[in-house]
Amino acid sequence: MAGIIGSALGAAGSIFGGIAASKAMRRVRKDLKSRREENKNWFDRRYNEDATQRGDAQRILTQTMDAIRSRNRALAGRQAVMGGTDAAAAAARETNAGALADATTKIAAGADARKDAIENKYRSTDASLRDALNGNSVKQADAIATAVKGVTDTAQKLPY
């Protein structure tokens, strides 16, 4: 009789342990899936940002525009005092437009590098989270196998 009770308790313990491990694994899986979703949202938000609207880009564009306005005022002053040709004014405007184009080109080049870095970080984080999810599934399968083995071992020990 004591052997039967001990076997039954062993089987119950195996089942309970398997259930508890399975619940814990489900919580971990839910957390990992949530983290993957957060990572995806972060990627979507950051990757699709307009590079020209970022603070650093706006600062560069503002500084460039301020420098252009300053040069234009200086040019207008020189022309008023010393005289000047329309060709000289057009050349200065062209130079100023080139400076703004250069600043915008640098921002775009920086945006490409930034996007590459964001994509690499996203992929790396996503891969580690997927690996963790796969590991979680393996652990859950092991916990179930251990519980089933415990019940099977107990059943084999029962006197018939």
Buried (B, 14 or more C-beta within 10 A) or exposed (E): EEEEEEBEEBBEBBBEBBEEBBEBBEEBBEEBEEBBEEBBEBBEEBEEBEBEEBEEBEEBBEEBBEBBEEBBEEBEEBBEEEEBEEEEBEEBBEEBEEBBEEBBEEBEEBBEEBBEEBEEBBEEBBEEBEEBBEEBEEBBEEBBEBBEEBBEEBEEEEEE
